[in-house]
Amino acid sequence: MNNINIAIGDSKAIISNQTGIHEKLTQVVNKHLEHEFKKPYQQHTEQAFNAVNKKVQAFLLANSPAEIILDACCGVGQSTRILAQQNPHALVIGVDKSAHRLDRNVEELMHLNGSGQVNNFHLVRADLNDFYRLVKAENWPVSKHYVLYPNPWPKSKHLQRRWHGSAVFPQMIAIGEQMILRSNWRLYLQEFQSALKIVGISSELNKVNKSSYALTPFEAKYQASGQQCWQLSTVK
Ligand SMILES: C[S@@+](CC[C@H](N)C(=O)[O-])C[C@H]1O[C@@H](n2cnc3c(N)ncnc32)[C@H](O)[C@@H]1O
């Protein structure tokens, strides 16, 4: 599994000009809560959504109860495959905008408890700024919604590129009975937690246990570099 990242063991900790929660966080989150995100969908994401939605609807018809797990920003899809293996009755959908990452053949590098292939998952190339809105409109019954190691955008001026500062935040957090985020930048998750609090959602921030196996190549890279990884999980 560790071969997936060339730079393994050589990852620098996040450096930011921010020392605490962004001073404009509340203002930005409230702006997005008050104004519906109406940007037209990109054609490629709409097509990709329509194709995977057919598979999801067929799965929902054939299974009762039916569980969908969403793995957003899945990169090469390692976590998607692990989650599929751990949840054999669920359908796991991994989404990433990078075709280059999705096309990497990680299966042969993975040791899924020695049990080989899993097939209860789909990888989709799509932009989550659109995909989230489409999932919300279609009301997929998502049990768990993972966002593992999102791009941190550590510069203060890039707050709105972070998921909690994005226009799609209201739809994003409406997906899944539980959201689970991981990052090597604790402040990213503290900000996400503060943004969740604005809409009355509670969450817990914990260390990712180093002895547990890495869910993703980025997690493996950070752990090999001695960096602490963090997990934010929503709680009811
Ligand atoms: C730091 S990587 C983490 C990948 C993977 N979760 C891991 O831990 O190995 C962040 C991923 O988010 C994806 N991403 C960023 N913005 C996105 C968007 N708007 N829609 C879909 N994917 C996005 C990138 O393509 C990239 O693969």
The ligand as a Tripos MOL2 file, in Angstrom:
@<TRIPOS>MOLECULE
LIG
   27    29     1     0     0
SMALL
NO_CHARGES

@<TRIPOS>ATOM
      1 C1         -5.0740   15.7360   -0.7030 C.3       1 LIG1
      2 S1         -5.9410   14.7440   -1.8490 S.3       1 LIG1
      3 C2         -6.5420   13.4190   -0.8340 C.3       1 LIG1
      4 C3         -6.9410   12.2070   -1.6140 C.3       1 LIG1
      5 C4         -7.3280   10.9770   -0.7740 C.3       1 LIG1
      6 N1         -8.5050   11.2090    0.0270 N.3       1 LIG1
      7 C5         -6.1830   10.5550    0.1200 C.2       1 LIG1
      8 O1         -6.2400   10.8380    1.3120 O.co2     1 LIG1
      9 O2         -5.2430    9.9360   -0.4010 O.co2     1 LIG1
     10 C6         -7.3990   15.7090   -2.1260 C.3       1 LIG1
     11 C7         -8.2480   15.1840   -3.2700 C.3       1 LIG1
     12 O3         -9.4090   15.9980   -3.3840 O.3       1 LIG1
     13 C8         -9.7540   16.0780   -4.7570 C.3       1 LIG1
     14 N2        -10.6190   17.2550   -4.9440 N.ar      1 LIG1
     15 C9        -10.3360   18.5330   -4.6210 C.ar      1 LIG1
     16 N3        -11.3590   19.3460   -4.9540 N.ar      1 LIG1
     17 C10       -12.3220   18.5570   -5.5040 C.ar      1 LIG1
     18 C11       -13.6020   18.7970   -6.0670 C.ar      1 LIG1
     19 N4        -14.1000   20.0340   -6.1370 N.pl3     1 LIG1
     20 N5        -14.2990   17.7510   -6.5430 N.ar      1 LIG1
     21 C12       -13.7910   16.4990   -6.5020 C.ar      1 LIG1
     22 N6        -12.5800   16.2020   -5.9910 N.ar      1 LIG1
     23 C13       -11.8510   17.2180   -5.4970 C.ar      1 LIG1
     24 C14        -8.4070   16.1860   -5.4570 C.3       1 LIG1
     25 O4         -8.4830   15.8320   -6.8280 O.3       1 LIG1
     26 C15        -7.5700   15.2230   -4.6250 C.3       1 LIG1
     27 O5         -7.5520   13.9150   -5.1810 O.3       1 LIG1
@<TRIPOS>BOND
     1     1     2 1
     2     2     3 1
     3     2    10 1
     4     3     4 1
     5     4     5 1
     6     5     6 1
     7     5     7 1
     8     7     8 2
     9     7     9 1
    10    10    11 1
    11    11    12 1
    12    11    26 1
    13    12    13 1
    14    13    14 1
    15    13    24 1
    16    14    15 ar
    17    14    23 ar
    18    15    16 ar
    19    16    17 ar
    20    17    18 ar
    21    17    23 ar
    22    18    19 1
    23    18    20 ar
    24    20    21 ar
    25    21    22 ar
    26    22    23 ar
    27    24    25 1
    28    24    26 1
    29    26    27 1
@<TRIPOS>SUBSTRUCTURE
     1 LIG1         1 GROUP 0 **** ****
